[in-house]
Amino acid sequence: MTGSRRDKKDKKSGGKNPARSKNRDAFGTKYDTRKGHWTALDKAILKEGRLLDTWLKPERVAAELEILNPPGKIGRPYEYPPSLILYLSYLKEDGGRSYRRAVSRTSVLLESQGLPEPNYSTLHKSQLKFESGGFGLRVISEATVILAGRDVTEEFDPLRIIGSGIFPDYEAPQMILTSQAEAELQAERDREAEKIRRSMEVKVLKSALGGEDISVAVDGSGEGISGPGIYLEHIWLTSNRRFIKQHAMIDLRTKKVVAFATTMEKPGDARMMPPLVSGAIQAGVRLKWVSADSAYDTVANWEFMDDTGIAFCPNLKEKFEDCGKLLRREALQDLDRYFGKDLAHRITGYNLRWLVEAFFSVFKKLFGDRVANRLFERMSLTMQYRYSLYDIHREIMLEA
């Protein structure tokens, strides 16, 4: 609607609906752009970029190279410390840069450290040091201990996540074997499925460990596969749904990630709840209340949560096969019937579950909604980088 048409409409209505101004609120009071949280958030964003740029200190580089190249080491010495590879990986995912743009941004820093600029192949292969069982994480952890003994302070821990040792169930579709060739093909697919399952390990954020009891929300969201990633290593896909899934557990008070896992399109959301909760508990997170949407309202999940003793508050399904033994679900259902869903959701706190949806929106706004890797193991590693960056982002925003 143009300005002249709006003015005519306002005159017709007797001025009851005056045209809104971008500089004034609904009561006509002018906005004061100098106040509010914008200044604090602006400083927080600047701090976030500076934190990554000043992370790679000469003391850390020297400590890691000392670990990698001990006296008497046989063979070619290591040139690049694992922290450099991790730093460049963070830069690549933080701004959606290519490998070359990430290296070009750090060329001055590398020159000051006396390190040659790594090429694509070096970066790509060195990322394997951070996969499950790689020694890159061990070297960074040992260097942190050494630097602490030398009274070298660092602004934050570069390793944000830990493995929980919990893996979801996953297997390749089973064929009806009619020949030896099919049996060998099935065995190869089973080995590949086990390799993929190991990459689905539930990860827990260090910042969620210890502290007080927390209330969380669980949900899953798809992550697109672009470019060469359309061809996945498990070639037995029976549909063209080309995406992976990210499953996240969010602290409802701080909006920080507690635990997460990256999976194929299977297992589904409901089957991922026990691994997420078990992984968080295994790592030492103190959970007291878990919320989820109706997809998680299953008999298996209720029985699992009853065993853990943690409060569970999903959005109850209308059609549910009641086994007569889920007493906590029956109590929640009675609450819905008595007060109605809207009021019951406010009483139980389920109305805060939307915050996990907001998290996925922010996460994809920061890092995009696609991954460009070809192998699932590397897709999982890319998602770990992004979750680490989000943890840094959220921590700085909370300080602001």
HELIX and SHEET records of a PDB file:
HELIX    1   1 GLY A    3  LYS A   12  1                                  10    
HELIX    2   2 TRP A   38  ASP A   53  1                                  16    
HELIX    3   3 PRO A   58  LEU A   68  1                                  11    
HELIX    4   4 PRO A   82  GLY A   95  1                                  14    
HELIX    5   5 TYR A   99  ARG A  105  1                                   7    
HELIX    6   6 SER A  107  GLN A  113  1                                   7    
HELIX    7   7 TYR A  120  SER A  126  1                                   7    
HELIX    8   8 GLN A  127  PHE A  130  5                                   4    
HELIX    9   9 GLY A  136  GLY A  149  1                                  14    
HELIX   10  10 GLN A  180  SER A  199  1                                  20    
HELIX   11  11 LYS A  206  ALA A  208  5                                   3    
HELIX   12  12 GLY A  227  ILE A  230  5                                   4    
HELIX   13  13 ASP A  269  ALA A  283  1                                  15    
HELIX   14  14 SER A  294  TYR A  296  5                                   3    
HELIX   15  15 VAL A  299  THR A  308  1                                  10    
HELIX   16  16 LEU A  327  PHE A  339  1                                  13    
HELIX   17  17 LYS A  341  THR A  348  1                                   8    
HELIX   18  18 TYR A  350  LEU A  352  5                                   3    
HELIX   19  19 TRP A  354  PHE A  367  1                                  14    
HELIX   20  20 PHE A  376  GLU A  399  1                                  24    
SHEET    1   A 7 ILE A 161  GLY A 163  0                                        
SHEET    2   A 7 LYS A 203  LEU A 205 -1                                        
SHEET    3   A 7 VAL A 257  THR A 263 -1                                        
SHEET    4   A 7 PHE A 243  ASP A 251 -1                                        
SHEET    5   A 7 ILE A 214  ILE A 225 -1                                        
SHEET    6   A 7 LEU A 287  ALA A 292  1                                        
SHEET    7   A 7 ALA A 311  PRO A 314  1                                        
SHEET    1   B 6 ILE A 161  GLY A 163  0                                        
SHEET    2   B 6 LYS A 203  LEU A 205 -1                                        
SHEET    3   B 6 VAL A 257  THR A 263 -1                                        
SHEET    4   B 6 PHE A 243  ASP A 251 -1                                        
SHEET    5   B 6 ILE A 214  ILE A 225 -1                                        
SHEET    6   B 6 ARG A 370  VAL A 371  1                                        
END                                                                             
